[in-house]
Amino acid sequence: MNLNNHSGGVISLAVLQNGDLASGSTDSTLKIWNLEDGSVKMNMNNHSGGVWSLAVLQNGDLASGSDDSTIKIWNSEDGNLKMTLNNHSGSVGSLAVLQNGDLASGSGDLTIKIWNLEDGIQILKFKRSLDDPLYDVQD
């Protein structure tokens, strides 16, 4: 089966709790795919840059990190945007869900940030001292 409905390269993937596949693209969109028939169930297009990272949250919502320096939290059942996290100054290339449910983000601004998703507040920040960007956060 080929899933080809993006107009740009696909650069991030995540499997939702219900088994659907989420994809992020350089075309600035996210898509939720039905893997039984290959159809697009939802199209989310609130980013203004490529979607570099995806993470499924403990409650089933979907987080997306973008070249537009934002993280967006989406309801994965209806595609509605729930929250935007705006505190990075570079592309958000990596997301990871911590055991306590908080979200970690890695950015080209040389920081790792930890976010409380109940209120969208940044609770920790780690700044890298090297000159090359950080692109991978793992839990």
C-alpha positions as CSV (number, residue, x, y, z in Angstrom):
1,M,0.0,0.0,0.0
2,N,1.3,3.5,-0.9
3,L,0.1,6.5,1.1
4,N,0.8,9.5,-1.1
5,N,-1.3,12.6,-0.4
6,H,1.4,15.0,0.8
7,S,2.8,17.6,-1.6
8,G,6.2,17.6,0.1
9,G,8.5,15.1,1.6
10,V,7.4,13.0,4.6
11,I,9.8,13.6,7.4
12,S,8.0,12.4,10.6
13,L,5.7,9.5,11.5
14,A,3.9,8.2,14.6
15,V,1.4,5.5,15.3
16,L,-1.7,6.7,17.2
17,Q,-3.2,4.7,20.1
18,N,-6.0,3.5,17.8
19,G,-3.5,2.1,15.2
20,D,-3.8,4.9,12.7
21,L,-0.7,6.4,11.2
22,A,0.2,10.1,11.5
23,S,2.6,11.8,9.1
24,G,4.3,15.2,9.0
25,S,5.7,16.8,5.9
26,T,7.8,19.6,4.5
27,D,4.4,20.8,3.0
28,S,3.6,22.0,6.6
29,T,0.8,19.6,7.1
30,L,0.0,16.5,9.2
31,K,-2.2,13.8,8.0
32,I,-3.9,10.9,9.8
33,W,-4.2,7.8,7.6
34,N,-6.6,4.9,7.7
35,L,-4.3,1.9,7.2
36,E,-7.1,-0.4,6.2
37,D,-7.8,1.4,2.9
38,G,-5.0,4.0,2.6
39,S,-7.4,7.0,2.9
40,V,-6.6,10.3,4.6
41,K,-8.9,10.5,7.7
42,M,-7.8,14.0,8.7
43,N,-5.6,16.8,7.4
44,M,-4.2,19.3,9.9
45,N,-2.6,22.4,8.5
46,N,-1.9,25.0,11.2
47,H,1.9,25.0,10.9
48,S,3.8,27.5,8.7
49,G,6.9,25.3,8.3
50,G,7.7,21.6,7.8
51,V,6.6,19.2,10.5
52,W,9.9,17.6,11.7
53,S,8.7,15.7,14.7
54,L,5.6,13.9,16.1
55,A,4.9,12.3,19.4
56,V,1.7,10.5,20.7
57,L,0.9,11.8,24.2
58,Q,-0.4,9.6,27.1
59,N,-4.0,10.9,26.6
60,G,-3.9,10.0,22.9
61,D,-3.4,13.5,21.6
62,L,-0.7,14.2,19.0
63,A,2.2,16.7,19.4
64,S,3.9,18.1,16.3
65,G,7.2,20.0,16.2
66,S,7.9,22.3,13.2
67,D,10.4,24.4,11.3
68,D,8.2,27.3,12.4
69,S,9.6,27.0,15.9
70,T,6.3,25.9,17.5
71,I,4.9,22.7,19.0
72,K,1.2,22.1,18.5
73,I,-1.0,19.7,20.4
74,W,-3.8,18.2,18.4
75,N,-6.9,16.1,19.3
76,S,-6.1,13.0,17.4
77,E,-9.8,12.0,17.2
78,D,-11.2,15.1,15.5
79,G,-8.0,17.0,14.4
80,N,-8.8,20.1,16.4
81,L,-5.8,22.2,17.5
82,K,-5.8,22.3,21.4
83,M,-2.6,24.2,22.2
84,T,0.4,25.9,20.7
85,L,3.8,26.0,22.6
86,N,5.8,29.0,21.4
87,N,9.0,29.2,23.4
88,H,11.6,27.9,20.9
89,S,13.6,30.1,18.5
90,G,14.6,27.3,16.1
91,S,13.1,24.4,14.3
92,V,11.7,21.7,16.7
93,G,13.3,18.6,15.4
94,S,12.6,16.2,18.2
95,L,9.8,15.3,20.7
96,A,9.6,12.7,23.4
97,V,6.9,12.0,26.0
98,L,8.4,11.5,29.5
99,Q,7.1,8.9,31.9
100,N,5.2,11.5,34.0
101,G,3.4,12.7,30.8
102,D,5.4,15.9,30.3
103,L,6.7,16.6,26.8
104,A,10.4,17.1,26.0
105,S,11.4,19.0,22.9
106,G,14.8,19.4,21.1
107,S,15.4,22.4,18.9
108,G,17.9,24.0,16.5
109,D,18.1,26.8,19.1
110,L,20.4,24.5,21.0
111,T,17.9,23.8,23.8
112,I,15.9,21.0,25.3
113,K,12.7,22.1,26.9
114,I,10.3,20.3,29.2
115,W,6.6,21.3,29.0
116,N,3.7,20.7,31.3
117,L,0.8,19.9,28.9
118,E,-2.0,20.7,31.4
119,D,-1.2,24.4,31.1
120,G,1.4,24.6,28.3
121,I,4.0,26.1,30.6
122,Q,7.7,25.4,30.0
123,I,9.0,23.9,33.3
124,L,12.7,23.2,32.4
125,K,15.2,24.3,29.9
126,F,18.6,22.8,29.0
127,K,20.9,24.8,26.8
128,R,23.6,23.0,24.8
129,S,27.0,24.7,24.9
130,L,28.3,23.4,21.6
131,D,27.8,25.1,18.3
132,D,25.9,22.3,16.5
133,P,22.1,22.0,16.9
134,L,20.4,19.3,18.9
135,Y,18.1,17.2,16.9
136,D,17.3,14.1,18.9
137,V,15.7,13.7,22.3
138,Q,15.0,10.2,23.7
139,D,13.1,9.2,26.8
